[in-house]
Each structure stands twice: as C-alpha cells, then as structure tokens.
C-alpha cells in the first residue's frame, strides 16, 4: 500500500516537474521564435500593436537585402574563420599545457599554474588598451591574426582540461611508459581520447565566446570587410533607418550558426559538463 502511494506521488511529481521544464523551455525559446518570425515580416508589422504572433504575409526580402546590400557573407566567413581557428588552437595548446600541469612534474609547476590561472580574474576590458597597443606594434590591426591570437592566450581552456586530465588514472600513463610509449604518444594516443568529452565542451564554450566577442573584434577589425558577423550586425542595429525587420534578419543570420554548432556538439557538451558528477 505504501509503495503504491509512493509511486503515485512520484508520478505526480514527474508530471509537475515536466510541466515546469516545458514552461521554462517555452520561455527560453520564445525570443528565438519572435526573432525568426519578425525577420519574415515587413518593418511595420514588427512594431504593430497588438502584435501578430504569426506573420500574416511572409517575405524573404530582408535576407535578400542583407546579402545584397551588406557584405554579410564576408562577415559570416570572418566569424567562422576567427572562431574556428581560435578554438582549434585553444584546444591544441590548452590540452598540451593542461596535460603538462596535470601529469608532468617540473620545477615551480604549482606556482606557474597559479599565476597562469590568476589571469582569469582579470576582466578582458582592462587589457583592451595595452593589448591593442601590442597588436598595433606587431602590425596586426585589421588582420585575422590580431583577432585570433589574443583569444588563444586565454587560460580557461587549460583550467577546464586540467580537471579532466586529473581525473584520469596515472596507471594508464605508467603502463604506456612500460610498453615503450613516449610522452607525446602517451598524450595523443591514450590521454586525449579519454578526455574527449572535455574537448567537446571546450570547443562549444570557446567557439561561442569568440563568436560573441564584440568589443575586441570591433577594435581590431576596423575595415568593413574585416568585420565579423556580430560587429556587422551591430552596425545594422545602429543604423538610423528604422527597418526593424531588416535588423531582425541580421540578428537571425548571426544566431543560426551558433544553434548549428551546439546541435552538432551537444552530446560532447553534456557529457563534458556532467563528467565526474557520479562516481562509481
């Protein structure tokens, strides 16, 4: 009898919890829905009161105008290139540094790691001026290098991956050494496949961070052809022409690649974020 009551309570709790989850999902997805549907309306329909929750007339002219009147394809390429190359380099260098801090003993390792990770406490906005002076001295203004390398120097990737390497047993590394594997082979063939969920999580987090990075890309990419999609879309938002549907279309174009990246890597992201949450 008690088990039946507990089962009914659990079923009731599941119904309530699922309803709450669905409600929060709808609330979070509604801005995306409104953004996309508004981009398919005329400008006057976007600000219409009461609003049309579903477009009465669909039009793709806003998207056509963006790619015809603005170098949106160039902006999209810039964003994909900067975000993709930055993320790949962060994974390559971050994984090597994290492995070294986690598994290799060297002099002043802990002190160097503390100093390195302390940079996470410094807001990026504080470093904008001196960092721009350095990039300017190296002649990297209005270049992909100027947008990419400051992102590669971030310590977050090392901090995230070190936790994954710390969770791997040292016995695997010792067994590989006994079998004659060198440090590089042990790192690439044994350790990296184990921390694959962490690499996936880092890929998404860093890609999204670089993609949405507005301030630094605005400072370095000064020419219109070097703007990224976020900066270019922001210029549309600052336009005096109050074509809100046109601006909604630009924001939609900037948001779609992020949704695709997350859908492709969500499995690694979820497993990476929950790794270590349950211990056997």
Secondary structure as GFF3:
##gff-version 3
##sequence-region A 1 280
A	DSSP	alpha_helix	2	39	.	.	.	ID=ss1
A	DSSP	alpha_helix	43	46	.	.	.	ID=ss2
A	DSSP	alpha_helix	61	69	.	.	.	ID=ss3
A	DSSP	alpha_helix	72	103	.	.	.	ID=ss4
A	DSSP	alpha_helix	109	118	.	.	.	ID=ss5
A	DSSP	three_ten_helix	119	121	.	.	.	ID=ss6
A	DSSP	three_ten_helix	124	127	.	.	.	ID=ss7
A	DSSP	alpha_helix	128	137	.	.	.	ID=ss8
A	DSSP	alpha_helix	144	152	.	.	.	ID=ss9
A	DSSP	alpha_helix	156	167	.	.	.	ID=ss10
A	DSSP	alpha_helix	170	178	.	.	.	ID=ss11
A	DSSP	alpha_helix	183	185	.	.	.	ID=ss12
A	DSSP	pi_helix	186	191	.	.	.	ID=ss13
A	DSSP	alpha_helix	192	194	.	.	.	ID=ss14
A	DSSP	alpha_helix	196	211	.	.	.	ID=ss15
A	DSSP	alpha_helix	215	220	.	.	.	ID=ss16
A	DSSP	three_ten_helix	224	226	.	.	.	ID=ss17
A	DSSP	alpha_helix	229	237	.	.	.	ID=ss18
A	DSSP	alpha_helix	244	274	.	.	.	ID=ss19
###
